[in-house]
């Protein structure tokens, strides 16, 4: 089966040029200025549009059991919604319960993900530590292509890693050539502040950002960075929301340390005023951690993205419907944390990034696809328009517009934090390994068509860091 994409402008992480692109059996078979279509090929006219690598969302939580409920998007509905917005791969999270075997949790998540409509990989969280965790990390890295491990520095009395677990797991990551990642919030401080805010009589969503101020994120980011520095391992900081954490990353990078930062579309665009809205459903719909910040943090995050201190854009897609969020109506600490975004990330980054002049089209490709592919061990199979790569592509109309709404989105949730925004820049066609999954508003995602991504450890970033430290 073959498809010829004709007349588009190919935009890659480092170039833009007019070319036809031939897809055969799920791969990019040929790229040329002009070519004849094979007799069996479907021809798609991309004249006036861009042909780019499909988006990679390196931070999602599909079907996540969390805070007494389960995220409303499963691996099919969530990845299908991503395909509608131009995202063709995700890296989700296996989160074992404390004392649960990492391998047992991994197999559970693999089972859930068999329904995925797009390719998927996993970060595996380290939520406790003993010799069995050390062993399972090796099996996951060497036999199952898990090239990154997650560490929650928040959520005391649940999945929080203390410093002993961080040091032990970071050391094991170094041995395996796997990348440690951290959710940077000081869990001890959050726990104390939550009790103080409730004691002041603040039980509404307005208490959420008060209990998780930017300083608790900055402290945790700096602590994780300095632990990584001592051990000599690279580090990836997820969902950087505050200038405090960004400055810790920029400082470390300025000192030559190999630290990567991720920013969410929501943290670039939404401020903390949402939490004081008198409508509980609206305010609770925005509860996620870290929370949305005062507006000046948005300018800092955009600058960090432009300067190269933040490398990837993600969503932390973890959605809960209004009846689920209502569990915290009388206590903000009980509101399930999470928001949607996988369907809208690409358009938002184009509209507010490229459309404002903050990003070039090639920089857009880097921060929505290529950088994630390189950092997490799937490049150039993913994240590039080149011969031999998977035919995960999006045909992008840079002039078309759409209005974001929960009434029309494909995400399985009744709320959208970007409700009512009209964005310019939309996917007209999305290919997943050569199969058309989205065509001008027609979602053709196939349940179970996604494949598990074995990712490479000891990637180029890790090896460069090891050489720097004498490894």
N, C-alpha and C positions, 0 to 999 in steps of 0.2 A: 504494500500500500504506500502510495507516495502523494505528496502535496507540494505544489510550487507556489510560494508566496512571491508575487511579482510586483515590481515597481515601488517597493517601499524604501525607506532610508533606515539602514541598519544602525542602531545606536548601541555600542558596547561601552565598557568601562573606560576605554581609552581612545575611542574613535567613533566617527559617524560618517557613513558613506552610502551612496546609492547602490543597491544590489538586489538580485533575486536570490531567494533561499529555497533550496530543495530539501524536503524532508522525506526520508525513506525508512520504513520499519522502525520508527520511533527515534531516529537519530537525524542530525543535520548532515546530509550527504554531500552537499555542494553549495558554495556561495560564489556567485559571479555577477559581473555587471549586467549581463543579459544571458539568458539561456532558454532553450526550447523545452517545453514541457514533455516529459515522457508520455507515452500513449495512454498509460493507465492513471495519470496524475490528475488530481483535483487542482484547479487553478484558482487562487484567491488574489484578487486585485487589491494591493495595499498602497496604491498610488496616493500620495499626499499624506500617508501615515508613517509611523515609525515601527520598526521591528526590533524588539528588545528581549533580553532574557526575562523569563518569568520571574516574578518576585519570590523571594525566600523570606519567610517569616521565622526568625530564629527563636521566637518566644511565644508559644501558645499553650493553653491548657484545655484540651478537649476532654469532655466527659469526666472532669476532675471531681472526685469526692472531696468536699471541702466544707468545713464549718457546718456539718450536719446535713448537708444536701449535696447535690451533684450538678455540675455545670450543665446548662441546658443544651449547648451545642455538643453533639457527639462527633466522632471522627469523620462520619460521612457528611452531616449537615455543615460542620465547620469548614472542612476542606472544600466542599462544593461552593460555599459562599466565598471562600478565598479565590477559587477559580473564576467566579463572576467578576472579581475585582482585579484579576491579573496575577494573583499569587499562586504559584504552581508547586511549591514545596513548603513544608513546615518542619520545625524541630520542636517537638513537644517535650514534656517532662514526666518521667517516671518518679513518683514520690512515695517511697516506702513509708509505712508507719514505723514509729520507733520500735526497735527490736525485730522488725520484719526483715527477712532475707531480701537482699537487693535482687537476687535472681528470681525469686518468687514474684516480687512486684513487677519486674521487667516482663516476665511472661504474661502476667495479667494485662499489662498495658499493650503488649503485642497482640493479644487476643482482641482487645477492644478496637485496636487500630486496623484490623483486617477489613473493616468496612470503609476505610479511607478512599476518597476519590482522587487524591493527589499523593505524590510521594512524601514520605515522612521519615524522620529520624527521631532519636531520643537523646536528651540529656538525662542522666540518672542522678537523683538527689541522694546525698549522704546525710541521713537524718539521725544517725547514731554511729558508734564506733566500737568494734572489737576485731578480733582476727578474722572472723568470717566476712566482715565488710571488706577488709584488705584483700582477701581471697577473691570475693565476688567482683570487685573492681577489676582485677586482672582478667577474669573470665570474660567480663563484659567488653573490655577494651580489645583483648586479643582474639576472641572468638565471635563477637557480635558487633564489632565496629562501633562501639560507643566511645567517642573521642572527647567527651566532655562530661564533667560531673558538677552538680549544682549544690550549693551550700546556702541554706537560709540562716541569716544572722538575726532574723526576727522570729516571731511566733513562739515565745517562751512557753514552756510546759507542753509543747506539741512537737514541732519539727525543727526547732532552733539548734544550730551547731554552736557549741562553746569553743573556746580557743583551742582546747586539747584536740577536739575533733577536726577543727580547721587545719591545725598543723599536721596531724596524722594523715588526713585526706590529701592535703596539698602535696605532702611528701610522696604519697603513693601516686598521685597524678604525675609528678615529676618523673618517677620511675617508669611509668607507662607511656609517657609522651602524650598524655591527655591534658586537656585544658580545664583548669578549675574555674568555675563561675560562681559569683556570689550575688545574693539578694542582700544589699547593704542597708540595713537599719539595725540600730542597737536595740535588741530585743528586751534587755533589762530596763532600759530607759522607757521604751514604749509601754511595757507592762506597768511601770510605776506611774507614768503620765496618764494612762487610761484610768487608773484608780483615782488619781487626783482630779481629773476632769469630771468623772462621774460624781465624785464627792462634792463638787461645786454645783451639782444639779444640772449639768449639761449632759443630757442623754440622747439628744438628736444627732443627726449626721454632722452638725456643726462641730461636734466634739472630735470627729475623726482626724482632721488635720491638726487640731490642737495637741493631740496625743502623739503625733508623728511629725514634729517640726523638722525643718531642713537640717538642723545640727545633728540629729540622730542618724541621718543618712550620711552626712559628711564624716562623722566619727567612724562609723562602720566601714565606709569605703576606705578611709585612710588606714584603719587597722588591718583590713584585708590586704591592702597594697603593701604595707610594710612587712606583714608576714610573708607574702609572696617574694618580696625583695630579699629577705633574709634567706629563704629557702632556694631562691634562684629559679622560680617557676614563673611563666607568664600568667596573666590573670585577665578575666573578662568580667566586667561589672554590668549586671543587667539593669534594665529600666532606670537609668540615671535621670532623676527628676529635679534635682536641686543644684544650684551653682556651687554649694558646699562640696558635694561629691565630685562635680566636674573639675573644680579647682584641684582636688586631690589627684585626680587622674592626670590633668595637664602638668602638674608639678612632677609627678613620677615620670611621665613621658619625657619631660624636659631634662630629667636626670638620666635618661637612657633606659628606663625600665620598660619592659614589654607589657603594657596594660592596654586593654581594649574597653571601649565604652559603648553601651547600647542606649538608645533613646526611643521612647514610644511616641507615636503620632499624637496621642492625647496630651502628653506632657508638653509638647511643642505648641499646643493650640488652646488648651483649656486652663482656666485659672481657678483658684480656690473659692471664688464667690459662689460657685454652684452649691456648696455645702450649706449656705445660709438661706437657700430658697425655702420658703415656708411649705412648699409641697413636698411631703416626705418622700413620695415615690420618685420625684425628680432628684432630690438631694441624695437619696439612698442609691439611686441608679448610677451615681458617679463615685460611689465608695469603692476604692481600690487602694492597694498599698504598693509603693508609696502613693500618697494622695496627690491630687492636683495642687499646684503651688501658687503663691502670689505671682502676679503677671511678670515681674522683672526676671524671674527665673527662665521664662520662655525665651527672652532675648539672649540670655547666656547660653541656653541649650542650642539655639540656632547657630550662635557664634562658634560653639564647640563642634558642631557638625561641620560647619564650613572650614574650621581650622584643622580638622582631622583628629581631634581628641575624642570624638564620638564617631564610631565606625559603621554601626548598623542601625537600622530603624526596625522596630518590631511593634507588636500590639499588646502582648500579655493577654491575648484573647481568652477570656474566662468569664462567660456571661451567665447571669442569673436573672430570672424573670421577677416581676414585681411581687408575686406571692412569696417567692423565696427571700427576697430582700426584706420583706415585712417581718421576718423573724427578729429583726433588730429594731422594731418600731419604738420600743421603750428602753433600748440599750444599744448605742451605736457599735459597741464592740461585738455584737452578735450579728451584724449585717454581713452576709457573705461578701467577701471582697472580690471584685472583678468587674470588668467592662468588656464589651465587644469591640471589634475594629478590624478583623481580618479582611473584610470585604472592601473597606474604605481606605486602608493605609496608602495604597499606591496613588489613588486620585488625590488624596489630601497632600501627600508629599510633592506631587507634581504641581498642584494648584498653588500651594503656599511656599513651595521651594523653588521650582523652576519658574512658575508664573510670577514670582516676586523678584526674581534675579538672584536669590540666595544660592541656588544650585544651577549648574549647567545640566543638560540632558545626560551627559556621561557621568557626572557626579551623582545624579539621580539613580542611574543604574548601579553605581558602586554601593550606595547606601541602602538600596532596596533589594539587592541581589548579590553582586559579585563579592563584596567584602564578607558577607556571611558565608558564602561558598568557600572562600579561601580560609577564613578563620576556623571554620568547622569541618574542613576536610572533605568537601565534595566538589572542589574545583579541579579541572575545568569541565567535569561532567555536568555540573550545574553552574549557573551564573555567567555564562558566556555564549555569544553567538559565534561559534566556530565549528568547523568540520569535525565530526566525531562526537560532539557534545550531545546530550539528550535534547530532543526537540521539545523542550519546555520554553515556549515563546509566547509573547503577547504582541499583538498588533494594536498600536496605541494611536488614538485620535487625539492629538494635542489641542484641537480646537473645539471638540465636542464638550458639552456640559451635562451634568445631571445634578439633581437635588437629593441629598441623602435623607432617608426617612425610614423609620421602623416599619412603616406601612408597606414599603416596597423592597426592603432589603431581603436577602436570602438567609441571613443569620437567624438561628432559632431562638430569638429573644424578642421581648416586647418593648425594648427600649434601645435608643441609640444616642450615645453621648454627643454625636455630631449632627443631631437632628436639625434639619432645615438649612444646612449649609449647601450652597450651590457651588460645585467645584468644576473646574475646566480641566480636561484631561481624563479620558476614559478608555478602558479596554474594549475594543470591538470584537476581537477574537482572542481566545486563550487556548493554547495547545499544551496538553500534558503528554509527554513522550509521543508527540506526533498526532495525538487524537484531539479533535476539536471538542472542547468541553464548554465553551461559551462563544456564541455567535450573535452579535448584535441584539443582546437582551434575551436570547434563548439559552437557558442553562441545560447543557447536555452531560452533566457530570454522571459518571458511572460508579455506582456503589461497589467498592472492593477493587477498583482498578489501580489504586495507589500501591506503590511498592516500598518496602522498607529500605532505607538507605544505610548501608554499611559505610562508615566514615573512617578516614585515615587518621591514625595517630602519628605523632612525630612529624607534623606538617612543617612547612618552611618557616613559619613564625616561631614555632617551638624550637626548631633546630638552630635558628639564628640566636635565640635567647640562650640556648645551651652553650653555643660557642662563646658567647659573651661571658658566660660564667665559667668557662674552662671545661665544659662537658665534652 
